Amino acid sequence: MSESIAVIEQGGVLEIHIDRPDKKNALTAPMYRAMTAALADASARADIGVVLFAGRGDAFCAGNDLKDFMAGPEGGAAAFAFIRAIAAFDKPLVAAVRGLAVGVGTTMLFHCDLVYAAPDARFIMPFVNLGIVPEAGSSLLAPAVMGHAKAAAMLMLGEPMDAEGADRAGFVTAIVPADTLLAHARSKAAALMAKPPQALAATRRLMKGDPAALTARIEEEARLFRESLASPEAQEAFTAFFEKRVPVFSRG
């Protein structure tokens, strides 16, 4: 495991804790690889029935560590490997979210079955602001979950959604006080472990539906993401971000 990803097992539940609180749990390539490995381990083991995601500190996940991501192709490859792994994961996924959930910190939640949010949770998908496109199938799943208009506000305008808005939109399962959030998520993971496993797995497969459309969308997003990352728009957006200034985009 990465030193910034902690994995805990208890009662058949494998917990993946994003543990880089000094950086708001921003993800690096080694962290992505550690989470992908943990999902593969959980999928292969009969004694693990549920995976629970949480973030240490006051944020769930601030998305990609942009310096790490822009340093070379390794970061992008690791990120997309994790996205494919969580989308294809075949057991229940639970998430406990407090504070910031930015970029992949939000899009990964579309693949979770139960998402519990603290009142201070704030979901942001700022891809277009960076001159790039959404990932993790969010361009398909966000409109399906919350409707086109709410999804457009998040994906096209890059507007944040707070916990109450996410609850109304059907994106989160429930809002839970921060001091009991992890305990609540753990109790629900334990409740899933107590269900008949074959019936639970079949029910989840039925709810998820045909995976072909999602897989195709993830791959199309990945292709466009790679193309847009090399575009003048993205170069200006990232440069402006690091220089802490407003980007200027050409319409010529």
FENGI-V93087 format. One record per pair of residues at least 12 apart in sequence whose ideal C-beta (glycine too) atoms are under 8 Angstrom apart, sorted by the first residue. I is the first residue (numbers start at 1). J is the second residue. Records with the same first field share a line. If there is no record, write none. Layout:
I->J + J
This chain:
1->34 + 37 + 38
2->28 + 30 + 31 + 33 + 34
3->19
4->18 + 19 + 20 + 28 + 30 + 31 + 34
5->17 + 18 + 19 + 31 + 34 + 35 + 38
6->19 + 56
7->34 + 38
9->48
11->190 + 193
12->47 + 48 + 49 + 50 + 193
13->48 + 49 + 50 + 51 + 52 + 186 + 189 + 190 + 193
14->38 + 41 + 42 + 48 + 50 + 51 + 52
15->51 + 52 + 53 + 54 + 186
16->35 + 38 + 39 + 51 + 52 + 53 + 54
17->53 + 54 + 55 + 56
18->31 + 35 + 53 + 54 + 55 + 56 + 60 + 61
19->56
20->56
21->55 + 56 + 57 + 58 + 59
22->57
23->62 + 65
24->57 + 58 + 59 + 61 + 62 + 99 + 100
25->55 + 56 + 57 + 59 + 60 + 61 + 62 + 105
26->61 + 62 + 63 + 64 + 65 + 66
27->61 + 63 + 64 + 65 + 79 + 104
28->65 + 68 + 75
29->68 + 74 + 75 + 77 + 78 + 79
30->78
32->75 + 78 + 79 + 81 + 82
33->78 + 81 + 82
35->82 + 85
36->78 + 81 + 82 + 85
38->51
39->51 + 82 + 85 + 86 + 89
40->85
42->89 + 91
43->89 + 90 + 91
48->91
49->91 + 92 + 192 + 193 + 197
50->91 + 92 + 93 + 94 + 189 + 192 + 193
51->89 + 91 + 92 + 93 + 94
52->93 + 94 + 95 + 96 + 185 + 186 + 189
53->93 + 94 + 95 + 96 + 108 + 112
54->95 + 96 + 182 + 185
55->96 + 97 + 98 + 99 + 105
57->99
58->98 + 99 + 120
59->98 + 99 + 100 + 101
60->95 + 96 + 97 + 98 + 99 + 100 + 101 + 105 + 121
61->100 + 101 + 102 + 104 + 105 + 108
62->100 + 102 + 103 + 105
63->102 + 103 + 104 + 105
64->79 + 103 + 104
66->238 + 241 + 242
70->238
76->225 + 226 + 229
79->104 + 135
80->135 + 222
82->104 + 108
83->104 + 107 + 108 + 135 + 136 + 137 + 218 + 222
84->218
86->108 + 111 + 136
87->111 + 136 + 137 + 211 + 214 + 215 + 218
88->211 + 215
89->111
90->201 + 204 + 205
91->201 + 204
92->113 + 114 + 189 + 192 + 200 + 204
93->111 + 112 + 113 + 114
94->112 + 113 + 114 + 115 + 116 + 185 + 188 + 189 + 192
95->108 + 109 + 112 + 114 + 115 + 116 + 185
96->116 + 181 + 182 + 184 + 185
97->109 + 115 + 116 + 117 + 118 + 121 + 172 + 181
98->117 + 118 + 120 + 121 + 178 + 181
99->118 + 120 + 121 + 122
100->122 + 124
101->121 + 122 + 123 + 124
102->124 + 125 + 126
103->124 + 125 + 126 + 127
104->135 + 136
106->123 + 124 + 125 + 138
107->125 + 134 + 135 + 136 + 137 + 138
108->136
109->123 + 171
110->136 + 137 + 138 + 141 + 142 + 145
111->136 + 137
113->204 + 207
114->173 + 185 + 188 + 192
115->171 + 172 + 173
116->172 + 173 + 174 + 175 + 176 + 181 + 184 + 185 + 188
117->163 + 166 + 167 + 172 + 174 + 175 + 176 + 181
118->163 + 175 + 176 + 177 + 178 + 181
119->163 + 164 + 175 + 177 + 178
120->163 + 178
121->162 + 163 + 166 + 172 + 175
122->160 + 161 + 162 + 163
123->154 + 160 + 161 + 162 + 166 + 171
124->154 + 158 + 160 + 161
125->138 + 142 + 154 + 155 + 158
126->158
127->155 + 158
128->155 + 156 + 157 + 158
129->158 + 237
130->234 + 237 + 238 + 241
131->228 + 231 + 233 + 234 + 235 + 236 + 237 + 238 + 247 + 249
132->225 + 228 + 229 + 234 + 237
133->221 + 224 + 225 + 228
134->155 + 221
135->218 + 221 + 222 + 225
136->218 + 221
137->214 + 217 + 218 + 221
138->155 + 221
139->155 + 217 + 221
140->213 + 214 + 217
141->214
142->154 + 155
145->169 + 170 + 171
146->169 + 170 + 171
147->169
150->165 + 169
163->175
232->250
233->249
236->248 + 249
237->249
